[in-house]
Amino acid sequence: MISGQQTLASIDDALQGRRAAIAQIEQEVAGVTAKLAEQRQGQIQDYRALARVRVDVLANDALSRHLDATERQVTALLARRREVADALDRQIAEANAAIAALEQERGAQAARVDAAVKAVDEAEARTQARLDADPAYRAQRERAQEAERTARHADEKATRSEEEREQKGESYRNDPLFTYLWGRAHGLPEYRASPIVRWLDGLVARLVGYADARANYARLNEIPARLRAHADGLRAAAEAEFAALQGLDTAAREADGIPALEGELTERQAGLDAIDRRLDEAEARHQQLLDQKAAFAAGADPQMREAVEYLAGELQRDDLAELRRDALATTPSPRRSRTTTSLSAGCSAATRHRSGSRARCGTSRRRCSSTA
């Protein structure tokens, strides 16, 4: 049979494998995102090449200076992004190390808990074996068992009598004349009434045969009450016998040191629960860092968004758009053809990289969720 520790170890191994797979996917997505940034920056080089082909643009080099400034700004933004990404990678590595240390600590503590459980079980088995060999204990156990059987039988008998009272007493309770006389305690010493009412009640009682009905109904109520009182007494006696048996058990457990062993087990289990809480917190923190890493890998982090938005805005300038339209419309020279072809290829590649980045990021996040 596989032990709990072996099962836990196999689960931990599976988790480590999933985390490694997630890290691999995130590296691939990060590479795609980096290529996307390179494609964007490459478009700046292509626009600069187009500007050099145009003599009029080259003579007025404001556009060239603007492209240089744009490239420097984007490079600075991406350098800051790499710093943030490196810091995030260090935090993830630290979180992984913390989780590994906690899992190792948990394994050791779980082993101590298992040892404490085993010690309690073995001590209880020895104590029970000793009690089973004790004539006084066996005699008390038999008395408790017999008292329990007797009390249970008496309770069943009282319950049947109560059910019979409800069934047979229904006809009495549904008779308005009987219930009237019963309610006034007619025929009993406590009956009180004026002479005329007493005469009328007697007339009704003789008419409906109340005297016999009252006696029968009284017995119908009296028998279940007596049986229930008897059953309650037997139940109390059975509980007393069981308490005496439990007292022998408690004394034997204390003599064999079982309460101390149970206290040690409780303390070790509390330590394991505390480690589990710390592990849950560490895994939650690790998951937060993985979510941030997934955002970086997909290019959804604030630094990448700022760089892309800045670069996209600069590439949409009217002078650059005019330069590209003119290059595409004019009879191309070999140098211009290469540059315009590079621009078109760059745009297509950027689109492919964005699609691949989104797909890989989705896979990474789904695996992160399933691992968590």
N, C-alpha and C positions, 0 to 999 in steps of 0.2 A: 504494500500500500504506500502511496506517495504521501510524505509528511507535509505538514503545513509550511515548514521552512523550504522544502524543495519546490512546492508550488509557488511560493513567494519569489524564490530565486528565478524560476522560469519566467514569471511575469516580468520581473526586473530586466531579464535578458531581452525579452521581446520589446520592452519599452526602449531599451538602449538601441536596439536595431531600428526601431521606428524613428527615433531621434536622429540617428545617423543618416537615414534616408531623407528626412526633412532637411537636414543641414546640406546634403548634396544638392537637393532641388533648389534650395535658396541660393547656393553658390552659382548654379546654372542661371537662375533668374537674375542674379546680380551681374553676371557676365553679359547677359542680353541687355540689361539696362545700361551698362557701361558702353556697350557697342552703340546703343541708341544715342548716348551723349556724344560719342565720337562722330557719329554720322551728322549730328547737328553742327558740331564744330567744323567738320569737313566741309559743310556747305559754305561756311565763311571763307574757307580757302578757295572754293570754287568761284564764289562771287568776287574775291580779290583777283583771281586769274582773269575773269571776264573784264574786270575794270582795267586790267593792264592791256588787254587786247584793244580796248577803246582808247584811242589817242587823246580824245577830248576829255575823257574822264581822268586819264592819267595826268593830263596837264593841270587839271584842277583836282588835286589829290585829297579833297575833304572826305570823299567817300572811302578812300583807302584808309585814312586815319580813323574814320568811324568804325570800319571793320576791325582794325587793330584794337581799338578800345573795347569793342564788343567782345572780341576773343579774350582779352585780358580779364574782363569782368566775369565772363562765364567760367574761365579757368579758375579764378579766385573762388567763385561760388562752389565749383565742384571740389576744389581743394578743401574747403570748409566741410563739405559733405563727407569727404573721405575721413576727415578727422572725427566727425560725429559717428560715422559708421565703424571706425576702428574702436572708438570708445564703447559703442554698443556691443561689438564682438567681444571686447574684454569683459563687459558685464555678463554676457551670455556664458562665457567660459567660466567666470567666477560662480555664476548661478548653477552651472552643471557640476562644478566641483563641490559646491555646497550640498546639492542634492545627493551626489555620490557619497559624500561623507555622512549625511543623515541616513541614507539607506544602509550604509555599513553599520552605523550606530544602532539603527533600528533592528538590523539582523542580530547583532550581539544582544540587545535587550530582549528581543523575542525569544532568543535561546534561553536567556535567564528566566523568562516567564514560563517557558515550557518545562524547564527544570523544576521550578517551584510547583507547577501543576502536577508533575510526576511525583514530587515528594509528598504532596497532600494526598494524592490518590493512593500511593503505597502505604502511607501511614493510616489512612482510613481503612484500607483493606486489612492491615494487621490488627487494627482495633476491632473491626467487625469479627474477624476470625477468633480473637480472644473472647469477645462477648458470646459468640455462638457456642463456645466451649464452657461457658459459665452456667451452671444449673439455675442459679437465682435469676439470671437474665432471661434464660429460656422460659422459666416459669412465668415471669412477669410478661413476657411477650405473648405467651399463650393466653394469659388472663386478659390482656388488652385485646387480642384478636377475638376471643370469645365474647367479651363485652361489646365489641363493635358489631359482631354478628347479631347478638341479642337486641341491641339498640336499633339496628337497621330493620330487623323483623318487626319489632314493636312499632316503629314509625310507619312501616308499610300497612300494618293492621289498623292503626289509627287513621291513616289516610283513606283506606277503604271505608271505614265506618263514617268518616266525614262526608265522603261522596254519597254513601247510602242515605245519610241524613238529608243531604240536599235534594236527592231524588224523591225520597218518600215524604219528605216534609213539604213538598211543593203543593200537594192537594190541601194540606192544612192551611198553608199561607194564602192560598187562593180563595178560601172560604171567608167571606166578609163577617159572617156571624161568629165564626170561631175566633177569628183574629180580634174581633171586638171584645169578646168575653176574655180571651187570653190577655189582651192588653190591659184590661181592668183587674186582672188577677182574680177572676171569679172562682170561687171554691177554695181560695186560700185565705189564711188568717189575715193577710194584709188587705183583703178586699174591703173597700169602703163605698157605701152608697146610701141614699135616702131610702125610707121604707118602700115608697112607690117604685123607685128605680130597682131596688133589690128584688121586689116582687116581679117586675117585668123581666129583669135579667134571668131570674129563676125559671120563668115561663119559657123564655127563649132557650135556655140551657136544656130543659127537659125536652123541648121540641126537637133540637138538633142532636141530642145525645152527647152533650158537651162533656159530661163527667168521664166517660170512657175515652173520648177523644183526647181530653186534656192529659189523662194518665199515659196514653200511648205516645203523645207528642212529647211529653216530659221525658219519658224513657228514651225516645228517639234523639233527644238533645243531650241527655245525661251520659249515655254510653260513649259517644265520641269524645266528650269532654274528659271522662275518666281514662279512656284509652290514650288520649293525647298527653294527659298528665303523667301516666305511667311511662309512655315513650320518652317524655322529656326527662324523667328521672333516670331511665336507663341510659339516655344519651349523656347526661351529666356523669354517671358512673363510668361510662366508657371513656369519656374525656379524662377523668381522673386516673384511670388505669393507663391511658396513653401518656399522660403527663409523668406518671411514675416511670414508665419505660423510657421516655425521653430524658428524664433525670439521670437514669443509669447510662444512657448514651453520652450525655453531656459530661458526666463525671469521668467516663472512660476516655473520651476525646481530650479532656483537659489533662488527664494523667499521662497521656501519650504525646502531649505537646502539639496537638493538631491546631488549636487556635493560634498559636505562635506561627506555625507554618502558613496558615491562611492569611495572617497579617502580613507576612513576607510576600505572599502571592499578590495581595492587594496593592502593596507598595510597588512591586515590580510592574504590575499591570498599569498603575498610575503613571509610572515612568515611561512605559511604552505608549500610552495615550498621549503624553506630552510630546514625545518625539513625533508621533503621527500628526499632531497639530502643527508642529514646526515644519514637518515635511509638506503638509498641505499648503502652508504659507509660502514655502520656498518654491513649490511647483507652480503656484499661482503667479508669483513674481517671475519665474522662468517663462511662463506662458505669455505674460505681458511683454517681456523682452522679445520673445519669438514673434509676437504680433507686430512689434515695431520693426523687427528684422524683415518680416514679410513685406511690410510697407516700403522699406528701403529697397528690397529686391525688386519690387514692382515699380519703383520710381515714384511712389505715392508719398514720399517723405517731404516735409516742408522745404528742405534745401534743394532737392531735385525739382520740385514744382516751381520754386523761385527761378532756378536756372533755366528751365524749359520755357516758362512763361516769358522771361526776359528775352531769351534768344528768339523765341517765336515772334515776339513783338518787333524785335529789331529786323528780323528777316522779312517782315511784312511792310517795311518802309517803302514808300512810293518810289524812291530812287533805285532801290534794289529790284523791285518788281518791274520797273521800266527797263532796267538793265537786262533782266532775264528775258522779257518779252522781245526786246530788240535782238538779243542773241539768238533766240529761236526763230525769229522772222527773217533775219538777214541771211544772205547766202553765206554759209559757214566756211571759214578757213579750217584747216586741219586742227589747229590749236583750239579754235572756238568750238569745233565739233566735240573734241575730247572733253572740254569743260562742261558744255551743256549736257552731254551724255552722262558725265559724272554727277551733275545736279539731279537729273531724272532718276538715275540709279540710287542716289542717296535718299531721295524722297521715298522711293519704293522700299528700299531696305529699312528705312525708319519705320514705315508702316508695318512691315513684317516683324521687326523687333518688338514693336509695341504689342502686336497680337500675341507673339510668343511669350512675352513677359507676362501678359494678363493670364494666359493659359497656365503657365508654370506657377504663377503666384496662387491661382485658384487651387491647384493641386496641393501646393504647400500648405495653404490654410486649411483645406479639408483634412489633411493628415495631422496637422496640429490639433484640430478639433477632435479627431478620433483618438489621438494619443492622450489628450487631456481627459 
